Amino acid sequence: MDKITQKILDIFKQISQVPRQSKHEEAISAWLFNWAKERNIDVKRDEVLNVFMSIPATPGYEDRPVITLQGHMDMVCEKATDSKHDFQKDPIEFVFKGDWLYANKTTLGADNGIALAYAMAIVESDVPHPELELLFTVDEETGLTGALALKENSLKGKILINIDSEDEGVFTIGCCGGVDTKVWFPLEYSDVLYPAFKLTLGGAFGGHSGGDIVKHRANANKLLLRTLWKLKEKTKMQLISLHGGTAHNAIPRDSEAVIAIPAEAKKKADEIVVAMVATFQNEYKGFEENLFGKLEAVETEEKAIRSELEDRVLRFLIAFPNGIEELDPSVHNGGPLLAETSNNFAVIRTEDKIIRVLSSQRSQVMSSRHMLTQKIEMLAHLAGAKYESGNGYSSWQPNWDSALLAATKKVYTKLFGKDAEVNVIHGGLECGVIGAKHNGMDMISLGPTIENPHSPDERMYIPSIKKVWDLLVDLLITL
């Protein structure tokens, strides 16, 4: 491994020792602040704990435009079902497999800890550069809270390089807008009449609800609900609780329900679960390899949901939109499938005498995002549920005539002897929010190759780290 890749990974490992779950960035924000203070760097934090660092230009580059390097400090915290990892206190454990870096049964957090590592490595190296702003934001993964909290025109630079893309050699110049919707049913109860069982549908691949939702990934919440409905049709079943999914931007990998069925119906119920899993394996053949279902006896002191309400809840959840609503119509002639509008049926929770549902809508077209959100709200209204949609965030409209894009493409071709790709992604990026608060900001997003973010299978391609470094270093003296 070359020295600069090792240096970047060493910094990334230091970052990975500090808990940084979304909405729990106190420790990592303080760590970054202290890192800067120890190096006599001009640093400040705002009220939401975003970190701002100002790095003077190296001699000879004082007259160059200020460049902002930006990434987010939080990470999605997903782990395998058999992992005992505690994201509130345990460091991320690195696992090297050939040219790939994984974590031990958890998300790696290269999304987006590697951005911080790049920026900090530049500060600690002797590479020439103009004046730099380092902006490390909080809570990107669960609502872009840090970016939304930025003050208008609070950044000095008018050139921003976001290091939050996940394909080396692919530059992102646009992204979707998004919004979350919460739906909830106050529950009414009846006595449990039969033995209780836990039904689990799991083993789905999961992944990022932006970039991976077009890849025909199974949503475990949907699989669970279809299985419950089949059980309801074929047996006497009472629904006690539902739990599935973990975050608005992660495709649910596992989902479970506690139900009650007559003891004499257990064999039939097992057969139904086996048959439904076989159905799902056929539907996702070639895309999902580890889908499973099981029905296990459990003890419970909870009440069952009243029959009429159970029927209404299940019908609503089965009808709930999930996946691709519209494909990008600009893609044709054999090009890759890209999503224009989608919804992630992200989380179901039974708690405090309420069933709660969380969904995440995305679209490049803001009116289409509104249409899909409206559809969910109307379904909720018809089902007699309560609902609330957030304000969301704006899309980032691509600027194909960007001077920053032209310069980045030119440097990439010079360094690597081939052209880079340029795209607009289905996920959300902070560039949309930052650009809306800073008129005239020229922006691009790039980064090393990271696969399967937001899942325990997240991995980073080590050889791509140096290529992004070389690109960044050359760009800093070109712009």
N, C-alpha and C positions, 0 to 999 in steps of 0.2 A: 504494500500500500504506500502511495507517495506521501510526502511529508504534509502537504496542505490538506489532503483528504483526512489524514490522521488528526491534524489539528482541529479541523471542523468537527470531526466525530468526537474528539475529546471534549470540546465545548458543548456539543449536543448531549453528551453523557452527563456533564455537570448539570445542565438544564433538566435532564431527565431524573435527577435525584430529588427534584423539588416538586411537590404536588401542584398540579395546575389544571384540575378539572374545571370545566366551564362553570362560571359563577362562583368559583372558589379560588381566585387568583391572588389572594392576599400574600401568600408566601412567595410565589414566583415574582410578583411585582416588586416586593421588598428586596428579593435577591438581586434582581436586575438593577434596582436603584443603588444598592450597596456596591455591586460590581462596578458601576460607573463612578461612584464616589471614590472607591479605592484607586482609581486610575485618573483622578482629578478631571473627570469629564463633566461638563455642564449638563446636569440632568434635573428633570422635574417630573412630578406626577400630578395628574388631575384628580378630580373628586371620584371618578370611577376606577382609578388606579392604572389608567394608561400611562406608559412610560415614554418620555421624550428625551432624547440625547442629542446634543449639538457637538459636532466634531469639526474643528477648524480645518481649512484646506492645507494640504502639504505645500511647501515652497514651490512657486512657479505655477500654481493652479488657483491662486486667489481670485482671478478674474473670471473663472468659469461659473456657470450657473449652479445654484445649490441643487443637490439631488437628495431626495427622500427615499430611504430604504425602509420598507414596511412589511411587517408580519404580525401574526397574532400569537399571544403567549399561551392561550388555553388549548386544551385538547379534548377530543371525545374519549370518554372512558368506557370502553367495552372490554369484556373478558369472556373466556371460555367458561362453560357451565361448571367445569371441575376446578377452576382457578380460585384460590383463596386470596388473591391479590386485593389489598385495600388501597384504593386510589387516593384516599385522604392522607396516607402516611408512607406507603411503600414506594421506593424508587422503581422506575421502569427497568426491567432486567433485559439487557441486550443479548440477542442470540445471532451469531454469524453463521450463515450457511452459504458457502461459496461466495458469489458476488452480491449476496443479498443480506441486508440487516433486518431482522425481525425482533419482536419482543417475546417474552416467555408467556404465551397464552393471554396476552392483552394487546390492546392497541399500542403501537409504537410511539405515537405522538410526533412522528416526523412531520405530520400535518398538525401544527406548523412550527414545531420547535426548531426545525432545520433552518428556517428563515432567521431566527434569532442568532443561531450559530454562525451563519454566513456573515451577518452584519458585525457581530462581535469579533469574528476572525479578521475582518478587514481592519477594524480598529487596532487589533493587536499585531497586525503585520505592517511591513514597511512599504506597502504598495502606495503609489501616488494617487491622490484623489482631490476633487474640489471640496468645498464645504459640504458636509453631509448632515442630514437630519435622520436619526433613527427613531422610528415610531413603532412601538410595540403595544398593540391593543389588547383589551380583555374581551372575553365572552363573544368571540366571533361565531362560535359554533352553535349557540342557542339564541341568536337574534341580532348579531352584529352590534351589540350594546356599546362596546367601546368606540367603534367608528361613529355610531349615531350620537354619542355624547361629545364628539369633537366640536369645538366652537367654529363658527364661520371664519374662513381665511386664517385659521390658527397656525397653518404651516407656512414656513418661509419659502420653501422650494415650489417650483412649478413643474418639476419633473419627478414622477413617482414610480419607483420600481417595486412592485408587490411580489414577494417571493413565496407565493402560495399556489402555484400551479404544479401539476404532478406528472408532466411528461417532458423530459429533457428534449430540447429541440422543437418544442411546440410553444408558441407565444400566444397568450390569451389577451384579447383586446375588447371583450364584452362578456356580459353574464346576465343571468335572469334576475328578475325581481321576485321576492317571495313574501309570504305571509302565513302565519299559523292561525288555526282555528281550534278553539276548545269547545267541546260539547259535553253536557253532563245531564244525567238522569237521576233525580232524587229517587231513592228506592223505597218500596213498600214490601213488607215481608209476610211470609206464612211459615207454618211449621215444616220442618224437614220430615218427610214421611218414609224415606228409604235410606239405606246405607250410603255413605259419602265416598266419592272417588275423585282423584285428580286426573284430569285429561291433559296430556302434554302433546303439543305438536311442535317439533323443533328440527334442528339440524340444518336449517336454511343457511345459505351463504351470507346473506345480509349485505352490508356495504353502504356506500354513500347514497343518500336519496336523491342527490343531484346527478353525479356522474355515472352511477351504477344502475339507476332505475330503468334505463333503456336496455339493460342487458338480460332481461327476462329472468329476474331474480324473484324467488317466491317470497311472499309476505306471510310470515307465520301467523299473524293475527287473522288474516283471511282464511288460511287453512284451518285454523282452530274453529272459526265460526261456521264454516261449511260442514265440518265434522259434527259440531254441536247440533246443527239443524237436521242432519241425517239421523242423529240419535233421537232427537225430539220427534221426528216423523215415525221412527220404528220402535221406540220404547216409551215408557213413562219416565220422563226426565224432569228434574227440578234443577234450575240454575242457582248456584250459591254465590259464585264470584268469578271474575275475569281478570287476568293479569297478562300483559304482553307488551313487548317493545321496551325501549329504554330512552330514546331521544328523538326529537323531531326530525333530525337529519340522518338517522340511521334506519335502514330497512330492517324491520323486526326479524330476528333469527329464531326466536323461541317464544311460545305463547302457551298459557295454561288456563284451565278453568277448573273450579271445584263444582261438581254436580252430585246429584243424588239419583240413583236408579234402583229399582227392585233387585234384590239379591239374585233372583232367578233369571234376571235379564242380563247378568254380567257376561255370560258366554256370548250372547248375541251382540252385546255392545262391543266386546273385543273383536268380533268378526267384522263389525261395521268399521271400527278404527283401522283394522288391517286393510280392508277394502278401500277406504278413503286414502290411506297412505299410498296404496298401489296406484290409485287414480292420479294423485299428485305427482308421483314419480314418473308417470307416463306424460303428464302435461308439461313437466319440466325436464324431460329426458334430454341429456346433453348439457344441461345448465345447472342442475342440482343433483348431487350424488349422495347426500347424507340425510335426506328427509326421513323422519321417523315419527311415530305416534305411539303413545302408551297410556294405559288406564290402570291406575294404582289405587288401592284402598287407602283412605286417610281418615283421621279423626277430625271432627269439626264441631264447634259450638255455635257456629253461625246459623242464621236463619236462611231459608230459601227466598228468592225473589218471587213476589206474587205472580201467579200464572199469567194474568193478562199483561202485566208489565214486562215479564220475561219475553213473551211473544213479540211485543212491540220493540224491545231493545234488540233482540236478535234480528228481526226483519230490517231494522234500521242499519245495523252494523253490516249485515250481508250486502245491503244495497249501497253502502258507503263507497265512494269513488276511491280507487287506488291504481297507481301506475300511470302509464302514458295516456294523456287526454288528447294531445295533438302532437304529431311529428313535425319537425321543422320542414316547411314546404319548399325551402330553398335548396334542400339536398335532393339530388336526383341523379340519374344516369349511373347507378351503381355505387354512389358514394356511401359513406358510413351513415347509419341511422342516428339521427340526433333528435332529442326531445325538444319540443317547443313549450308544451304545457304539461304539467304532471301533478300528481298528488301522492304523498306518502301517508298512508294510514299508519301512523307512527306508534301510538301508545294507547293501551287500554288499562285502566286501573279501577279496582273496586276498593274504595276507602271512604271512611267517614259517612257511611250510608248513602254513598253516591257512586255511580259508574261514570268515570271520566274518560273522554276520548280526546286525543290530540292528533291533529293532522297538519301537514306542511304542504302548501301549494306553491308552485314555482311556474314562471313563464317569462319568456323573452318579451312577450306582448302584455303590457300592463292591463289592458282591457280583458284579455283572456284569463289572466290571474284573477281579476275581479269576478268574471263569469263563473269560474270554477268554485271560488269561495262562496259566491251566491248560491250555487247549486247545493253545496254542503249545508249552508244555513237554511235553505228551504226544506231540505230533507229533514233536518233537525226539527224545524217548525212543524212539519207534518207528523213527525213521530212524537210530538209533545215534549221535546227536550229543550233545555236552555242552551244558549250558545253565545260565543263571543269571539270575534276575530281581531287580531292585532292590527296595528298600523302598517306593519311590514316595512320593506325596504325597496328601493328603486332598482330597476335594471340599469346596467351600464351599456350604453349604446356605443357600438364600435366606431372608431375613427380610422378608416382605412388610409387616410392621408396624413396620419400622425408622423411628425418628425422623429419622435422617439422610436416608433415602430420601424421606420426606414433605417435609422442608425443601428438598431439592434439586429435587424436582418443582415445588414451589410457586415457588421462585425462577426456575426455567426458564420456567414459564408467564408469570410477571410480566414477565420480560425480553423474551421472544420471541413472546408472544401465542398460543402453542400448547402442547399437552402433549408431554412427552418420552415416549419408549418405555422400557420396563423389560424386561430379559431375563436369562436364564441362559445362559452360553455353553458350547460344547463344549471350548474350550481350557482350559488351566490358568492360574490366576492366583495370585500370591503371597498374596492375601487369605486363601485357605484355610489356608495354613500359618501366617500371622501370627495369624489369628483363633484357631487351635488353641492358640497359645502365649500369648494375651492374653484371658482371660475377660472377656466383656462388651464387647468391641470392636465398635463400630458402624461398618460399612464400606460403601463404594460405589466403583465403578470407572467412570471416564469418560475422555473424551479427544477430540481432533480426529479428523477422518475420514482414515483411512489405508487404502489399498487394496493388495492383493497383498503383504502383509508376507512376509518370509522368501524373497523371490524378487527377481531384478534388476528386475522390473517394479513394485516397491514405489513408491508415490507418496502424497503428503500433500496434501489439499485446503486451499489457503492461506486462503480465506475462513472456514473453520471454526476457525482458530486463535484469532481475536479473540473468537468466540462462547464458546469454552471459557474464555478469559481472563475475560470479563465474568461468566460463571457463577461461576468460582472466587472472584473478587474480592467479588462480592455474598454468596456463601456464607460467606466468612470473617467478615463482620460480622453475619450472620444467625444462625449456629449458637450 
